[in-house]
Amino acid sequence: MPADLMLIAYDGSENSKRAIEYAGRFLAAKRAVVVTAWEPMVRQAARMSGLSGVMQPEWVPDETSEDIALTDAKSTNEEGVDLALLAGLNAEGHCRESTTAIWATIVECANELDADIIVTGTRGTTGLRSLLQSSVADHVLRHSHRPVLIVPPGH
């Protein structure tokens, strides 16, 4: 019996494309929601200036136009939905603004939708690098209370 809802985290990377491919090959669900988490440009700029230690001039996007990060997220999400449909999934798209961390946004979205499973790709880092740069997939696995399919990168 297929699950009711599969949530697929999609960021446009080769690893997330691979995750969709494997979800289509091995999982069945009545609905697949492809989620693209995005962060507003003003928040990205503030975070980057804080990391660099350099003060940036105040930057506020034009209120009459859509945030470029949202525009990019919509385009990325449409690509993910198209890939999911090609993989045989009954897919729909959803862009979600991240107010904390990308992994937290994915977990929150899965909880709100009551997803039966979360599907995500991973960079597959190991050793010291994995300790310094924990992946979104690792955080989703550790903080979600639902099954998670993590698809590693190909060769």
C-alpha distance (Angstrom), angle and dihedral (degrees) to the residues before:
residue distance angle dihedral
M1 . . .
P2 3.81 . .
A3 3.78 122.1 .
D4 3.78 117.2 -106.5
L5 3.80 97.1 -127.0
M6 3.78 136.4 15.4
L7 3.80 119.3 -171.1
I8 3.80 115.0 -152.5
A9 3.81 117.7 -165.2
Y10 3.81 107.1 -144.4
D11 3.81 128.3 -176.9
G12 3.80 101.0 160.2
S13 3.81 94.8 -104.0
E14 3.79 122.3 133.7
N15 3.81 87.6 -111.9
S16 3.80 92.9 56.6
K17 3.81 90.3 46.7
R18 3.80 88.1 53.4
A19 3.83 89.9 50.0
I20 3.82 90.5 55.8
E21 3.79 90.6 48.4
Y22 3.83 92.0 53.4
A23 3.81 93.0 43.2
G24 3.80 88.6 55.8
R25 3.81 92.4 47.5
F26 3.79 99.9 45.9
L27 3.81 110.9 19.3
A28 3.78 134.4 64.8
A29 3.79 125.7 -159.4
K30 3.77 135.6 159.3
R31 3.83 88.9 -129.5
A32 3.79 133.7 18.2
V33 3.79 117.4 -162.5
V34 3.80 113.3 -160.4
V35 3.80 107.0 -152.3
T36 3.79 124.7 -162.6
A37 3.80 113.8 -171.9
W38 3.79 115.8 -153.8
E39 3.79 137.6 -177.4
P40 3.85 122.6 -145.0
M41 3.81 114.9 -107.7
V42 3.79 92.8 -120.1
R43 3.82 90.0 58.4
Q44 3.80 92.0 45.1
A45 3.82 90.4 51.1
A46 3.80 92.0 48.5
R47 3.81 92.0 49.2
M48 3.80 92.9 47.9
S49 3.80 93.4 48.3
G50 3.80 89.2 50.2
L51 3.80 91.4 51.1
S52 3.79 93.6 48.7
G53 3.80 94.6 45.4
V54 3.80 89.1 -131.5
M55 3.77 117.8 123.4
Q56 3.78 111.6 -127.4
P57 3.79 123.7 -153.3
E58 3.76 112.6 -101.4
W59 3.77 108.5 -84.2
V60 3.76 122.2 -166.0
P61 3.80 120.7 173.4
D62 3.78 120.2 -125.5
E63 3.80 106.8 -88.0
T64 3.80 92.5 -142.0
S65 3.80 95.1 60.6
E66 3.79 131.2 62.6
D67 3.80 117.8 -103.1
I68 3.81 108.1 -95.8
A69 3.80 89.7 -132.7
L70 3.82 89.9 58.7
T71 3.81 91.0 46.8
D72 3.81 89.4 52.7
A73 3.81 91.6 45.4
K74 3.82 91.3 52.9
S75 3.79 91.2 50.8
T76 3.81 91.7 47.0
N77 3.79 91.1 47.3
E78 3.81 92.8 50.8
E79 3.81 88.4 53.2
G80 3.81 89.9 51.4
V81 3.80 92.6 49.4
D82 3.82 90.4 49.8
L83 3.82 90.4 51.1
A84 3.81 91.3 47.9
L85 3.80 91.6 50.5
L86 3.82 89.7 49.7
A87 3.82 88.1 50.8
G88 3.81 88.8 57.7
L89 3.81 98.0 -103.6
N90 3.81 124.2 137.9
A91 3.80 90.9 -123.0
E92 3.76 137.0 -177.3
G93 3.79 129.3 174.3
H94 3.76 135.0 -120.8
C95 3.81 130.6 179.2
R96 3.77 114.2 -158.0
E97 3.80 126.8 -168.0
S98 3.78 112.0 -128.9
T99 3.79 113.1 -138.5
T100 3.81 96.5 173.3
A101 3.81 120.3 10.4
I102 3.79 130.1 -19.9
W103 3.82 92.4 -119.4
A104 3.82 90.7 51.9
T105 3.79 90.9 50.9
I106 3.81 90.5 52.8
V107 3.82 92.2 48.8
E108 3.83 92.2 46.1
C109 3.79 91.4 49.4
A110 3.82 91.4 48.9
N111 3.80 89.6 50.5
E112 3.81 93.5 48.6
L113 3.81 91.7 48.6
D114 3.82 91.8 40.4
A115 3.80 89.6 -130.5
D116 3.79 116.8 -163.2
I117 3.82 91.7 -146.6
I118 3.80 139.1 6.0
V119 3.80 118.9 -140.6
T120 3.80 120.9 -161.3
G121 3.77 140.5 156.3
T122 3.79 124.6 -130.8
R123 3.79 137.4 -153.5
G124 3.79 90.1 -126.9
T125 3.80 97.1 -135.9
T126 3.79 118.1 173.0
G127 3.78 139.7 -171.9
L128 3.81 122.2 13.3
R129 3.79 92.9 -12.6
S130 3.82 90.8 58.7
L131 3.81 89.9 51.8
L132 3.80 91.9 51.5
Q133 3.80 96.6 40.1
S134 3.78 110.7 35.5
S135 3.78 109.0 -167.6
V136 3.77 128.1 -120.7
A137 3.82 87.9 -117.6
D138 3.81 91.5 55.5
H139 3.80 91.1 52.3
V140 3.81 92.5 46.2
L141 3.81 89.7 52.0
R142 3.81 93.6 48.2
H143 3.81 97.4 43.6
S144 3.79 103.5 36.0
H145 3.77 120.7 86.2
R146 3.77 94.1 -153.5
P147 3.81 134.1 73.9
V148 3.80 115.8 -73.1
L149 3.80 126.6 -162.2
I150 3.81 109.0 -156.1
V151 3.79 113.3 -168.3
P152 3.81 113.3 -157.9
P153 3.80 122.4 -141.4
G154 3.80 119.1 -88.1
H155 3.78 123.9 -112.1
